[in-house]
């Protein structure tokens, strides 16, 4: 699989099989990802990998908070804005209703919506979860570096026949993650990531999110026609 194939075949998979992922596979992915670029080679990433009982303890505690309605707000962490502007709200709603449509969750079905949201906190049944943090004193440039690092991980996972789902949802339920993984308070959670083998029978994995055309997102200057 070449780089282009990995990019084009990468999707946010939301249903995984119970096939195990070996520690050696994860180590290989992370060793490759160490070559991800970062500003002045600062390498501002910390990665915490969980499987087995530790993974299950995080899932149990976060799902309990979810059921109790004890989520925090993204804006409390300067992560997402409290209000999205029209173009971004439209894209979010598009992928959301695309997924819910496949799952038969209709508008107003709060129970169905909550049930699907909760699957985030089971890593969509993936056997391995990763959490990425960076040192809290760092700024936007280092968060850019984190994105480059995480994308490298996802593409190398595809090279090995694995799939992933990057998950911002964990940001709203951080305390159990920091507790079970002994993450220092001097670090900030960037996101989680589900890692495993795709359940090809799951209808939610047929979702292909739309992308804008280059005409809507790119401007070229100085090229000869």
N, C-alpha and C positions, 0 to 999 in steps of 0.2 A: 504494500500500500504506500503510495507516494504522498507527499504533503497535501496536494490538492485533493486527493481522494479522502484523506483524513478530515480535511476541513469540510468538504461537502457531505460527508457521511456522519459528521458529528451532529447530534441532536440532544436536546434535553430529554432524556429517557425518564419516564415516570412510572415504570413498572419493570422490576428486575426479577430474575430467577433466583433460586437459592443456591446456585452453583457457587462454590467457594472461590475466593481470590487468594492466591498464595502471597504470603508476606514478601517473598522474593520478587514477585511481579510488581508489587507496590514500590519496593525499594528500587527496582530498575527504572520505573517511571520517574521517581523522584530524583534519581541520579541524573537522568537525562535532563530533567527540568532545571537542574542546577545551572545549566548553560543558558537559561533565559536571561535576556538583557535587563539591566537595571542602571539607573542614573549613577554615574561615577562608580559603578560596581558595588553599590551599597548592599545589594542582596537583602532587602528589608523584610524577608519572609520568615515566618515560623509556621511549621506544619505539624499538626497533631493527627495521627491516624488511629482510628479505633475500630475494633472488631470484637466479636464474642461478647463476653459478659460486660465489658466496659461500654461497648456500643449499646447493648441492651439496657444498661442502667441509665444512660443518657436519654434513650428513647422513652423509657418508662417515666422518668422525672419530667421531661419536657411535655409529654402527652398529658400528664396529670395537671401541669400548669395550663395547658391549652384547654382542657376540659373545664377547669375552674375559671377560665376567662382572664387569666393573669398575664396577659402579654404586655410587653413594653411597646413604646412607639418608636418607629424608625427615626422620626425627627429628633427624638431625644439623643440619638447618636449622630446627628447630622448626616444621616445615611440616605434617606429619601425625603423629598419635600412633603409637607402636609397637604398640599394641593398641587395636582399635576396640570400643566397647561394642555390645551386642547389636543395638539398633535401627539403628545406622549400618552395622554389619557386614552386616545383613540387606539393607539397601538397596543396598549396594555389590555384594554377591553377586547380587542380583536383576538388576541391569543387566548385570553381567559375564556371567552365564550366559545371559541373554537374547540378548546379542550372540553368544556362542559357539554357542548353539543354532542361530541363523540360519546360522552359518558351518560347522556340522557338526563343531565341535570338542567332543569328549566329555570328561567328567571323567577326569582322568588322562592326557590327551593333552598331554604336556609340550611336544612338538615343535610341535604346532599352536598351543598357547598362546603359546609363545615367538615363533613366526612372526608371529602377530597383534600381539603386544606391540611387536615391532620396527617394525611399520608406523607406529607413533607417530613414530619417528625418521626417517621419510621424509615427514613431514607428511601422511601418507595420500595421497601423490602430489599434494598441492596445490602450485601453482607459487610461492606466496608464503608465507613464514613471518614471524611477528612475535614478538618477545620483549619482555616488559614487566619493567622493574625499578623499584625505588624506593630512595631513599637508606637505607643500612643503619641509621642512627641513629634513624630514625623508628619509631613504634610502631603498635599495632593500629588506631588511628583512620585512619592513612594507608593501611594495607592495605585497610580498608573503602573508602576513596576509590579505590583501584586497582580494586576490583571494580566500582564504579560506572562508572569510565572504560572498562573492558574490556567491560562489558555494553553501553555506549553504542556502542562500535565494532561489536559483533556485530549490534546492531539496525540500525545504519545500513548495514552490509553487506547485510542482507536487503533493505533499501530499494532497493539497487542490483541485486538479483537474485543476490547472492553468498551463499555459505554459509561457515560457520566451524566449527572445533572447538577449544575451549580445552583446553590440554594441560599438566597438572601434571607429566607424565612426564619432561619435560626437566630438572626440578629434580635428578634423580639423575645427570645427566650434564652438569654445568655448564661444565667447563673449556674444551672446544672452543668453546662458545658465547661465553664471555667473550674467548677468544683471537681468534676470527675477527671479532667485532664490536667489538673494542677497548673492552669495557665496563670501567669503572674498578672496582677492588676495593672501593671505598666504596659500591657499589650491591649490592642483593640481587635475585636473580631471583624474580619473582612467578609467571610461567608463560609458556608459549609459546602460539601460536595459528596454526592452519592456516587459510588463506584462499584460496578459489577457487570454482569452479563444481561443483556436485554431480554425481556420476556416478549418474544416476537408474536405471541398470541394475544397480547393485551391491546385493545383497541386504542387506548390513549397514546400508544407508541406509533400510531399512524399519523399523528399530528405533525404537520410541517408548517412552521410559522412563516408568515409572509415577510418578505423583505422589500424595502422601497427600491425604486429604480435609481440608477446613478444620476439621472437628470434631476431627481428630487434631493439628492444628498451631496453631490460633488460638483465643484466648479473648476474648470481648467483654464489656465492662463498661459499665454506665451507660446503655445504650440502652433505650428503651421498646419493649416487645414489640408 
